[in-house]
Amino acid sequence: MSSTTLVTLSPRATAAQRRRAGIGTIANPRRNVVLTVLTAIIVVYSLLPLVWLVINASKTQGELFSSFGLWFSGDFALFDNIGRALTYDDGVFLRWFGNTLLYVIVGAGGATLLSILGGYALAKFDFPGKKAVFAVVIGAVAVPGTALAVPTFLMFSEMGVTNTPLAVIIPSLISPFGLYLMWTFATEAIPTELMEAARIDGASEFRTFWNVCMPLLAPGTVTVLLFTMVATWNNYFLPLIMLRDPDWYPLILGLNQWNNQASTAGGEPIFDLVLTGSLLTIVPLIVAFLFMQRYWQSGLAAGSVKE
């Protein structure tokens, strides 16, 4: 024989009281429908340009302007377009791709390393003027990079550094947002007691940082690396004013040159190569996000649960 216990809650009972009493909350169906529709609109808005790019990169030059842009038509020419894009003008696309990798590996990689070191030091060490440094970092985050591009160009011009890879790499090494992000992340991710225990065991400051703290900073490191990598990969204005030699162009600037060439009266019609090159340009970013997303997602949840 079983007994049944009836639980009566007042209409003013909180959600926590209802959960403790074992009574689930009934979701608002109308609200769910609205959220679903809004999410679908955002997804379509985000993916539509990528779908359009993939479809049109598979078309020939003649089919680009004679067929519907959001559907395939005629022969599937994607692989032919990729081959032409990689070999056009003596393979200059590969040269631009190599330049972009150089700027990302040295510039974004260096910016990530400096952000880790600076954020760790600011989060775990006290020194005179720390509040002033915090104010400077916050102010630097609020200043757009384009506002500093012209003064940087004038300074580099006096130093004779323009039209060289250093003119793009050196400014890319500074990431105020990355520094601030690592600062806040290191503050919560690294327990001070853990560092003190490592020091008591005889570990040096470098060993404490490298063996104890760096593994805890991995999610934040990946997040900063993704942000700096995307910023450097898509950086257009800085290379535009710093570089004159097309041999040092990154991909985004080289594709703009192709587009201007195709748009000029009497120029060679290579819009199919522009679209194919644009598709090839975003593929490494997609691969990087897919490869590092598990580290990134773990970083978003870090510190959300407190023992």
C-alpha positions in Angstrom: 0.0 0.0 0.0 1.4 3.3 -1.0 0.8 6.7 0.4 0.6 9.9 -1.5 1.8 13.2 -0.1 0.2 16.3 -1.4 2.3 19.5 -1.5 0.5 22.8 -1.7 2.4 25.9 -2.6 1.1 29.4 -2.6 0.8 31.3 -5.9 3.7 33.5 -4.7 6.1 30.5 -4.2 9.5 31.1 -5.9 10.9 29.0 -8.6 13.5 27.5 -6.2 10.6 26.5 -3.8 8.8 24.8 -6.6 11.9 22.9 -7.7 12.5 21.7 -4.1 8.9 20.6 -4.0 9.3 18.7 -7.2 7.0 20.9 -9.2 8.4 21.8 -12.6 7.8 25.2 -14.2 5.7 25.3 -17.4 7.4 27.1 -20.2 5.6 29.7 -22.1 4.9 28.2 -25.6 4.6 31.6 -27.2 8.0 32.7 -25.8 9.6 29.5 -27.0 8.3 30.0 -30.5 9.6 33.6 -30.6 13.1 32.6 -29.4 13.2 29.7 -32.0 12.2 32.1 -34.8 14.8 34.7 -33.7 17.5 32.1 -33.5 16.6 30.8 -36.9 16.8 34.3 -38.4 20.2 34.8 -36.8 21.5 31.5 -38.1 20.2 32.2 -41.7 21.7 35.7 -41.5 25.1 34.3 -40.5 25.2 31.4 -42.9 23.6 33.0 -46.0 26.8 34.9 -47.1 28.9 31.7 -46.7 26.4 29.6 -48.7 26.3 32.3 -51.4 30.1 32.3 -51.6 30.3 28.5 -51.8 27.7 28.3 -54.6 29.1 31.1 -56.7 32.7 29.9 -56.3 31.6 26.8 -58.1 30.5 28.7 -61.2 32.4 29.8 -64.2 32.9 33.5 -65.1 30.1 33.4 -67.6 27.6 31.8 -65.2 28.1 34.3 -62.4 25.9 37.0 -63.9 23.6 34.8 -65.9 22.2 32.5 -63.2 20.5 32.8 -59.8 23.1 33.5 -57.1 21.7 31.1 -54.5 21.6 28.0 -56.6 24.1 25.9 -58.6 23.9 26.0 -62.4 25.8 24.5 -65.3 29.0 22.6 -64.7 30.5 22.4 -61.2 33.7 24.4 -61.7 34.9 24.7 -58.1 38.0 22.6 -58.4 38.9 24.2 -61.7 38.5 27.6 -60.1 40.7 26.6 -57.2 43.5 25.5 -59.6 43.3 28.7 -61.6 43.3 30.8 -58.4 46.4 29.1 -57.1 48.3 29.4 -60.4 47.1 32.8 -61.7 49.8 35.4 -62.1 52.6 33.0 -61.4 50.9 31.7 -58.2 50.8 35.1 -56.4 47.9 33.8 -54.3 50.2 31.4 -52.6 52.6 34.2 -52.0 49.9 36.2 -50.3 48.8 33.2 -48.3 52.4 32.7 -47.1 52.6 36.4 -46.1 49.3 36.1 -44.1 50.6 33.0 -42.3 53.8 35.0 -41.4 51.8 37.9 -40.0 49.5 35.6 -38.1 52.2 33.3 -36.7 54.6 36.0 -35.6 52.1 38.8 -35.0 49.1 37.0 -33.5 51.3 34.4 -31.8 53.5 37.1 -30.3 50.5 39.1 -29.2 49.1 36.0 -27.4 52.4 35.3 -25.7 52.7 38.9 -24.5 49.1 38.9 -23.3 49.7 35.7 -21.3 52.8 37.1 -19.6 51.3 40.5 -19.0 47.9 39.2 -17.8 49.5 36.7 -15.5 51.8 39.3 -13.9 49.1 41.9 -13.5 46.7 39.3 -12.0 49.1 37.6 -9.5 51.7 40.2 -8.5 51.3 43.6 -6.7 53.5 46.5 -7.6 53.3 50.3 -7.5 51.2 51.9 -10.2 49.1 48.8 -10.8 45.9 50.8 -10.9 47.4 53.2 -13.4 48.3 50.3 -15.6 44.8 49.0 -15.4 43.4 52.5 -16.4 45.9 52.6 -19.4 44.8 49.1 -20.5 41.1 49.9 -20.3 41.7 53.1 -22.2 43.7 51.3 -24.9 40.8 48.8 -25.4 38.5 51.7 -26.1 40.7 53.2 -28.8 40.1 51.7 -32.2 43.1 50.4 -34.1 42.3 52.5 -37.2 42.8 55.7 -35.1 46.4 54.7 -34.4 47.2 53.5 -38.0 48.1 56.9 -39.4 50.4 58.0 -36.4 52.0 54.5 -36.6 52.6 54.9 -40.3 54.3 58.3 -39.8 56.5 56.9 -37.0 57.5 53.9 -39.1 58.1 56.1 -42.1 60.6 58.1 -40.1 62.2 54.8 -39.0 62.3 53.4 -42.6 60.3 50.3 -41.7 57.3 50.9 -44.1 56.8 48.5 -47.0 58.3 45.7 -45.0 56.7 42.8 -43.0 57.8 44.5 -39.7 55.3 47.3 -40.5 52.5 44.8 -40.1 54.0 42.5 -37.5 55.0 45.1 -34.9 51.6 46.7 -34.4 50.0 43.3 -34.4 52.0 42.3 -31.3 50.0 44.8 -29.2 46.6 43.5 -28.1 45.1 45.5 -25.3 41.9 43.5 -25.4 43.9 40.2 -25.2 45.9 41.6 -22.3 42.7 42.6 -20.4 41.1 39.2 -21.2 44.1 37.2 -19.8 44.3 39.5 -16.8 40.7 38.8 -15.8 40.9 35.1 -16.7 44.1 34.6 -14.7 42.6 36.3 -11.7 39.9 33.7 -11.4 41.6 30.6 -13.0 44.8 30.5 -10.8 44.3 30.0 -7.1 46.9 32.0 -5.1 47.1 29.1 -2.7 48.3 26.8 -5.5 51.1 29.2 -6.4 52.2 29.4 -2.7 52.2 25.6 -2.4 54.5 25.4 -5.4 56.9 27.9 -4.0 56.9 26.1 -0.6 57.9 22.9 -2.5 60.9 24.8 -3.9 59.6 25.6 -7.4 61.1 28.8 -9.0 58.8 31.5 -10.3 59.4 30.3 -13.9 58.6 26.7 -13.0 55.5 27.8 -11.1 54.3 29.7 -14.1 55.1 27.1 -16.7 54.2 23.9 -15.0 51.5 25.0 -12.6 49.8 28.1 -14.0 50.1 27.6 -17.8 47.8 24.5 -17.9 45.1 26.4 -16.0 45.5 29.3 -18.5 45.0 27.1 -21.6 41.3 28.0 -22.2 42.0 31.7 -21.9 45.1 31.3 -24.1 43.1 29.7 -26.9 40.4 32.4 -26.7 43.0 35.2 -27.0 44.8 33.3 -29.8 41.5 33.0 -31.7 40.7 36.7 -31.3 44.2 37.9 -32.3 44.4 35.4 -35.2 41.1 36.6 -36.7 42.1 40.2 -36.2 45.4 39.8 -37.9 44.1 37.5 -40.6 41.3 40.1 -41.5 43.5 43.2 -41.0 43.0 45.4 -44.0 43.6 49.0 -43.2 47.0 48.6 -41.6 48.6 46.7 -44.5 46.9 49.0 -46.9 48.7 52.1 -45.7 52.0 50.3 -44.7 52.7 48.2 -47.8 53.2 49.3 -51.4 54.9 46.1 -52.8 52.2 43.5 -53.8 54.7 40.8 -53.0 54.2 41.6 -49.3 50.4 41.8 -49.4 48.3 39.6 -47.2 45.4 37.7 -48.7 42.7 40.3 -48.0 44.7 43.0 -49.6 45.6 40.8 -52.6 42.0 39.8 -53.2 41.0 43.5 -53.2 43.6 44.1 -55.9 42.1 41.3 -58.0 38.7 42.8 -57.5 39.8 46.2 -58.6 41.5 44.6 -61.6 38.3 42.8 -62.5 36.2 46.0 -62.0 38.4 48.2 -64.1 37.2 48.9 -67.6 39.2 46.8 -70.0 40.6 44.7 -67.1 40.6 40.9 -67.2 37.3 39.4 -65.9 38.4 37.4 -62.9 35.4 37.7 -60.6 35.3 33.9 -60.4 38.9 33.9 -59.0 38.0 36.6 -56.6 35.2 34.5 -55.1 37.2 31.3 -55.1 40.1 33.1 -53.4 37.7 34.5 -50.8 36.5 31.0 -50.1 40.0 29.7 -49.7 40.8 32.6 -47.4 38.1 31.8 -44.8 38.7 28.0 -44.8 41.8 28.2 -42.5 39.8 30.3 -40.0 36.9 27.8 -40.0 39.4 24.9 -39.5 41.1 26.8 -36.6 37.7 27.4 -34.8 36.6 23.8 -35.3 40.0 22.5 -34.0 40.2 24.7 -30.9 36.5 25.0 -30.0 36.7 22.4 -27.2 39.3 24.5 -25.5 37.3 27.6 -26.1 34.1 26.2 -24.7 35.8 24.9 -21.6 37.2 28.4 -21.1 33.7 30.0 -21.2 32.6 27.8 -18.3 35.7 28.3 -16.2 34.9 29.8 -12.8 31.1 29.3 -13.2 31.0 26.7 -10.5 32.4 27.6 -7.0 33.1 24.9 -4.5 
